[in-house]
């Protein structure tokens, strides 16, 4: 079912900021330790929040989309980013490691099944996790769908989005010699993993700046430099996943495996003018997933913080909170 969501609001009131009732560092093996937190109601309806990137990390603002009197909210920093360690590491860091990490967290916290909430790369990971463990997912809430396909990567790193933002694309591309610009992901990979910290940081900031500049419909393409540590983790992890095609077996795997979640309900929130993850991915997903509900926000881009996106996500989570907790 497709629908047009309510018009964009000038402001959205999220739930008040709350502090975690549980914070821990979880050793998941392979030399990795993950930051994990819980907040809200300890016996509430469980929801796990999967951040974007890969490499974006979770933030306190992500807690505010859920009624703390109803939800048990679980957030964690995926391998190599945020407060997880080692920082910016790509060793033993694949989609399948992350899927295993989510299951490890669920079991550790004694949760039978949960709502899985993710946007952008978080939506990708949510779908792969659900297809691997469909009996552990009671509902998928996805924003700005990214299906981890070659076509989507070609759009964003091959000049498609650059046709709408030629000035910002020029800033991103001009750091690479013309002879290497036919494959920007590979060209940046060589520099992000050069072994020279100054070089890695310079190119990491350019990589992050290209994406951040296009995140919101309110932006005019100007994005300040991200902090060096954040940019380096974000850029290295994204590039590592993208050059390896998300560590999926084949292009289009998520759509191929949709029968595995045929009985899992889902809601998709998509900005009409999303330049990073164009609406065709969410629309295609909804067409092939009968238990999904696609909500297109008319005047919105990609970011979680877009007023129209935030308002729709709040409506969805408020509607789901009456489900009985497992």
N, C-alpha and C positions, 0 to 999 in steps of 0.2 A: 504494500500500500504506500503510495506517495502522497505527500501533503506539503503545502506551503505553510511554514511556521509563521507565527505572529511577526509583525513588523518590528524592526530594530528599535530598542528602547534607548533613550539617552543615558539612563543609569539603571543599574540592577542591584538589588539588595541581596547579597549573599548571606549565608548564615554567619553568625559572629565567629571571630577567630577563637579557636580552642586549643588547649595544650594537650599533648599526648598523655595517656595514662600508662603507656608502656613504650619504652625505647630500648632497643638492644642492637648489638652487633652480632650477626650470625655467620659463623664459619661454614661456608658451603663447599669447601674443598678446592682443589686446584690453585691454592694460594689466595683465594678470594674471600673477603669478608664483606657482608652486606649490611647496610644500615636499614633497620626495619622499625616502624612505629605503628602504634594503635591509638586511636582517639575516639571520642564519642561514647556510646553506651556499650559496656563490656559484654552484655548479653543481647545486644541489638542485632539487626539484620546485617550480616557481613557483606562488605563490599571491598574489593581490592582495586586500587588505583594504579594503572600502568602509565608511567610518564612517557613522553615522546623522545625523539632523537633518532636513533639510539644516542644516549649520552646526555640527555637533558637534565636528569635528576628530578626528584620530587621537591615540592615547595609547600610551605604552610598554607598558601592560598588554595591549594588543591583540596584541603580539608573542608572548605567552606561551601561546597556544593551539596552537602549532605546534612540533614537534620541530625544534630548530635544526640537528640533525645531518642532517635529511632535507629540510627545506624552504628554499627561497629566498623570503623573506617581503618583500613590497613593500607599503608603506603610504604614503599621501599625504594631505595636507590639501586638501579640495576648495576651489574658488574662494571667496574671501571669509572663510575661517575658519582657526583654528589659526595656524600660522606662515606661511600663504599671504597674499599681499598683492595689492591693497589690502584692508585688514581691513573686514569687514561690508559690503562692496560688493556691490550687486545688478546693477551694470552688466555686460552681456555675461555673465550668469550664469543659465543655463537647464539643464535636463536634457540637452539636446543638446550644449551646451558641455562638460558633464561627461563625456558619452559619448566625445566627441572627445578630451578630455584623457586618458582611460584608454587609448585607442588610441595616443595620442602617447607615453605612458609605456611601453607595451608595446614599441613599435617602437624607442624610444630604448634600452631595456635589452636589445634583441635576443632577446626571448622569443617563441617561436612560438605557444604557447597556454598557458593557465594555469587553475588553479582560481580561481573568484571567490567570495569569502567576504564576506557583508554581512548586517547586521541592521537592521530597521526601515526607515528611508529607504535605508540601504545595501542592503537586499534589493530595494527598488523599483529602485534604480539598477542593481543586478546583473542584474535581469530585463530591463530596457530595453537595457542594454549587450549582453546575450546575444542578445536578439532582433534587435539591429542587427548583431552580429558573431558569429553562432553557431559559426563555424569556429574562433574563437579561445578558446572556452570548453570545457575538458575536463570540468568538474564545477561545479555551483552548490551552495554551502552557504549556506542562508538561515535567518535567525532572526527571529522576531517579524514575520511578513510584513505588509507594507503595500502595497496594490495601487494606491494613489493614486486612490481613487474618491471621489465626492461623498458616498456613504454613510458611508465611514470618517471623513471630515472632519466630517460632521454628528454622528456618534457622539461624537467627542471635543470638538468646539467648539460643539455644539448642544444639550448637556444630557444626552446618553445616559450618558456616564461620570459626569457630575455627579449622576445619580440614585443612584449608589453612594457618591459622595464629595460630599454636599451642602455640607459645611462648606468644603472646599477649592474647590468650584465657586463658592460665594458669594464667597470671597476673590478669585477670578479675575474674576468678573462684576461685582462691585460698583464696580469702577473705571470702568465704562462706564455712561453714563446709560441708564435703562430704554428710552428711545426708540430706542436703537441696538443693544440686546442681541439683536435678531432675527438679526443677522449679526455674530458676535463676531470673525471673521477680518477683515472689512472695518473694524470699529470699531478694532481694535488696529492695523490697517495705517495708519490715519490718524495714530495717535500714534507708532508706531514709525518713521514717515518724516516726522515733523513738522518736522525741521530744528533742533529744540531738543534739545541733548544730554541735559539733565536729564530732560526728558519721555521721550525715547526710552529712556533707561536705566531709569527707573521702570517703564515698561510692559514693557520687555524682561525685567526681573527677575520681574514678575508672570507673563508668558507662560512663561518657563522654569520658574518655581516650580510652576505648575499641572502641567506635564508631569513634572517630576522627582519630585513628591510621589507620583505614581501608578506610578512605574517598577518598584518592587519589591514583592513580596508581603509582605516583612518590614517595610515601612514602615507607619506609622500615619497617613500623610497629611501629615506635617510635613517641610518641606524648607527649609533655610536659603537665604539669598540667594546666588545665584551671583555670582562676580566680575563687575564691570560690563562689562569688555571682552568676556568670554566670552558673557555673557547678551545683549549687544547684537548680536553677530554671529549667535548661535544664533537669537534671536527674529526678527531682520530677515530672515534667509535662509529660515527656515521659513515665515514669513508670506508672503514674496515668492513662494515656490514654491506655497504652498497657495492663495493668492488667484488664482494663474494656473493652478490645477488641474494642477500638475506639468508644464505646457507640453506635455501630451499632446494628441493630435488629438481624442480623444473619451473620454467616461467609459467605463471598462471596457476601455481599449485593451490593457492587459497581458494580460488573459484572451483578448481577441480575437486577439492575435498569438501565442498559445502554439504554434500549428503551426510557427512559425519555429524553435522550440527542441525540436521533437518528438524529435530524436535526441540531445539534450544531457541527461545524467543530472543529478539534483539531489536534495539532502537538505534537508528542512525541519524545523527545531526550533521548537516552539511551546509557550509556557507556557499551561497550562490557564486561568489566571486573569489573563491579560494584559488590562489595562484600557485600554492605549493602542492596541494593535493586536489586537483580539479574534480568537480562534482561527478564526472563520468564514472569515476571509480565507485563512489557510494551508490550511484544509480544502478550500475551494473551489478554490484553486490546485491542490492535490494531486489532486482529483477529475478535473480537466481536463488534467492533465499526466502521461501514463502512465509516464514514466521517473523519476518523483519518489517519494521515500520520506518520508512525514510521521511525525514522532516528537513526540508530545504529552507534555510533562513535567507530571505531575499536580499538584504543589504548587509552581508557579512563576508569576511574572508576566512582565514585559517585559524586564528588564535583562539585559545580557550577563553581569553579575556574579552573577546568581542561581545558587546552587550546582548545582541540577539542570540548568539551561541550560548552565552551564560544563562539567559532567561529560559531558553528551551531545555537546557540540561537540568536546571532547577525544577522545571515543571515535570520532567520525566522522573527525576529521583523522588520528588514529593509524591508522585503517583505510585511508585514502586514500594514506598516505605511501609505500606500496609501488608505486604507479603509476610507470612509467618516466618520467623527465624528458625533455621535448622539448628 
